[in-house]
Amino acid sequence: MIQTLIDVLTAPRDAFARLRDQPRAWLPMLLLLASVLIGQLIFLNLVDREFLIADIIETAGNEVSAEDKERMRAFRDRGGGSFAAIGVVMGVLGTLVLQSLHAAYFFLVARFAGAALAYKGWFAFVWWASVPKVLSAVAGVVAVIMAPAGKISIYETRPLSFVSLFGLRLENTNLMRLLNSFDLMSLWTLVLMMIGAQLWLQRSWWLSGAIVLAPYGLVYGVWSVAVR
């Protein structure tokens, strides 16, 4: 498992060739879920909540109603402990559900393409391909720890996002959130999925890339239209 962890980052074709015959997901799944959990706990305990919510309200501008802003202030004044705890749990469960659905997508596409690959294999596939996201979570933890007195912008909590890397500042905060949701590690994950899908499905690079990018294109396409 440790060798596969190394290979998926340095020699992905070797890693995915091995995983096709022995699909085991527990190591990357534990790493990613633990990074999400630990990252959120550190975030909640170290970030200056008053500063963060004030920053969110300020950057929201006129795109958030006065009533919503007032609810944010009330949440800040109450401390938001119970809501924060629910957020931590939902973050972990949400990751698990999304990864399971992503595996189901690949499983159905493989069946349609005539590839006899079990759901278990694709479940392992999406977790191993998501290993770079662990590095993204670690980078976020470092950013929070390094923030002076816990004063950090919501965008600065994702230092590897394109918003942070290129210093983007757009008036449309919904578009900013969309761009902030994608980072270098997400791009790395897509590349790993393309490599693995091409190897497992034995299709062209163009078709493998289209299969991998299709759900992302759908989600981000709908989101981009919705935030206009």
C-alpha positions in Angstrom: 0.0 0.0 0.0 2.8 2.5 0.8 4.5 1.7 -2.5 1.2 2.3 -4.3 0.9 5.6 -2.4 4.3 6.6 -3.7 3.7 5.3 -7.2 0.4 7.1 -7.7 2.3 10.4 -7.3 5.5 9.4 -9.1 4.6 6.5 -11.5 0.8 6.6 -11.8 0.6 4.1 -14.7 2.4 1.5 -12.6 0.1 2.2 -9.6 -3.1 2.0 -11.6 -2.0 -1.2 -13.3 -1.5 -2.7 -9.9 -4.8 -1.4 -8.5 -6.8 -2.9 -11.4 -5.8 -6.3 -10.2 -5.9 -5.5 -6.4 -8.3 -2.6 -5.8 -8.0 -1.6 -2.2 -9.2 1.9 -1.1 -8.7 2.0 2.7 -5.4 3.8 2.8 -6.2 6.8 0.5 -9.7 7.0 1.9 -8.4 7.2 5.5 -5.8 9.8 4.5 -8.3 12.0 2.7 -11.1 11.8 5.3 -8.6 12.3 8.1 -7.1 15.4 6.3 -10.6 16.8 5.9 -11.5 16.2 9.5 -8.2 17.5 11.0 -8.2 20.4 8.7 -11.7 21.5 9.7 -11.0 21.0 13.4 -7.8 23.1 13.2 -9.7 25.7 11.2 -12.5 26.0 13.8 -10.1 26.1 16.8 -7.5 28.5 15.4 -9.3 30.9 13.1 -10.5 34.2 14.5 -14.2 33.6 13.8 -15.2 37.3 14.2 -12.6 38.4 11.7 -13.5 35.6 9.2 -17.3 36.4 9.3 -16.6 40.1 9.0 -14.4 39.4 6.0 -17.1 37.2 4.4 -19.7 39.9 4.9 -17.4 42.6 3.5 -16.5 40.7 0.4 -20.1 39.6 -0.2 -21.1 43.2 -0.9 -24.5 43.6 -2.4 -24.8 39.9 -3.5 -25.9 38.9 0.0 -29.1 40.4 1.4 -29.1 42.5 4.6 -31.1 39.7 6.3 -28.4 37.1 5.5 -25.7 39.4 6.7 -27.6 39.8 10.0 -27.9 36.1 10.4 -24.1 35.8 9.9 -23.5 38.3 12.6 -25.9 36.5 14.9 -24.1 33.2 14.2 -20.8 34.9 15.1 -22.2 36.4 18.3 -23.6 33.0 19.4 -20.3 31.3 18.8 -21.8 28.8 16.4 -20.4 25.8 18.2 -23.2 23.3 17.4 -23.4 24.5 13.7 -19.6 24.2 13.5 -19.7 20.6 14.8 -22.4 19.7 12.2 -20.2 21.3 9.5 -17.3 19.1 10.5 -19.4 15.9 10.3 -21.0 17.0 7.0 -17.6 17.7 5.6 -16.5 14.2 6.2 -19.8 12.6 5.1 -20.0 14.8 2.1 -16.6 13.7 0.9 -17.5 10.1 1.3 -20.8 10.5 -0.6 -19.3 12.5 -3.4 -16.4 10.0 -3.9 -19.0 7.1 -3.9 -21.1 8.8 -6.5 -18.0 9.5 -8.6 -17.1 5.8 -8.4 -20.6 5.0 -9.5 -20.2 7.3 -12.5 -17.1 5.6 -13.7 -18.6 2.1 -13.1 -21.6 3.0 -15.3 -19.4 4.5 -18.0 -17.2 1.4 -18.0 -20.3 -0.9 -18.3 -21.5 1.2 -21.2 -18.1 1.0 -22.8 -18.1 -2.8 -22.4 -15.3 -2.9 -19.7 -16.0 -5.6 -17.1 -14.7 -3.7 -14.1 -16.5 -4.0 -10.7 -17.7 -1.0 -8.6 -15.1 -1.9 -6.0 -12.3 -1.2 -8.5 -13.7 2.2 -9.4 -14.2 3.0 -5.7 -10.5 2.4 -5.1 -9.7 4.3 -8.3 -11.3 7.6 -7.3 -9.7 7.5 -3.8 -6.3 6.8 -5.1 -6.6 9.5 -7.8 -7.6 12.0 -5.0 -4.4 11.5 -3.0 -3.1 15.0 -4.2 -6.1 16.6 -2.4 -4.5 15.5 0.9 -1.6 17.8 0.0 -4.1 20.6 -0.6 -5.7 20.0 2.8 -2.2 20.1 4.4 -1.4 23.4 2.7 -4.7 24.8 4.1 -3.8 23.7 7.6 -0.3 25.4 7.3 -2.0 28.6 6.1 -4.3 28.6 9.0 -1.5 27.9 11.5 0.7 30.6 10.0 -2.0 33.2 10.0 -1.3 36.0 12.6 -3.7 35.7 15.5 -6.0 33.5 13.4 -6.9 36.4 11.1 -7.3 34.9 7.7 -9.5 35.4 4.7 -11.7 32.6 3.5 -9.8 32.6 0.2 -6.4 32.4 2.0 -7.5 29.1 3.6 -6.9 27.5 0.2 -3.4 28.7 -0.7 -3.1 26.4 -3.8 -6.3 27.7 -5.4 -6.1 29.8 -8.5 -7.6 32.7 -6.6 -4.8 32.7 -4.1 -2.0 31.8 -6.5 -2.8 34.5 -9.0 -4.2 37.0 -6.5 -7.6 37.2 -8.2 -10.1 39.7 -6.9 -13.4 39.8 -8.8 -16.5 41.8 -7.9 -18.7 38.7 -8.4 -18.2 36.8 -5.2 -20.1 33.8 -6.4 -17.6 33.5 -9.3 -14.8 34.0 -6.8 -16.1 31.0 -4.8 -16.3 28.9 -8.0 -12.7 29.7 -8.9 -11.6 29.2 -5.3 -13.0 25.7 -5.3 -10.5 24.5 -7.9 -6.7 24.3 -7.2 -3.5 22.8 -8.4 -4.1 19.6 -6.5 -7.5 19.2 -8.2 -5.8 19.6 -11.5 -3.3 16.9 -10.5 -6.2 14.6 -9.5 -7.8 15.1 -13.0 -4.5 14.2 -14.7 -4.3 11.0 -12.5 -7.8 10.1 -13.4 -7.1 10.5 -17.1 -4.1 8.3 -16.9 -6.0 5.6 -14.9 -9.1 5.8 -17.1 -7.1 5.4 -20.3 -5.3 2.4 -18.8 -8.4 0.7 -17.4 -10.8 1.4 -20.2 -8.2 1.0 -23.0 -9.6 3.9 -24.9 -7.9 6.9 -26.6 -6.6 9.8 -24.5 -9.2 12.1 -26.0 -12.1 9.8 -25.0 -10.6 9.1 -21.6 -10.1 12.8 -21.0 -13.7 13.5 -22.0 -15.0 10.8 -19.6 -13.0 12.2 -16.7 -13.9 15.9 -17.4 -17.6 15.4 -18.2 -19.0 15.5 -14.6 -16.7 18.4 -13.8 -17.9 20.3 -16.9 -21.5 19.7 -16.0 -21.1 20.8 -12.3 -19.0 23.9 -13.1 -21.1 24.7 -16.2 -24.3 24.8 -14.1 -22.6 26.7 -11.3 -21.2 29.3 -13.7 -24.6 29.9 -15.2 -26.2 30.1 -11.7 -23.8 32.7 -10.4 -24.1 35.1 -13.2 
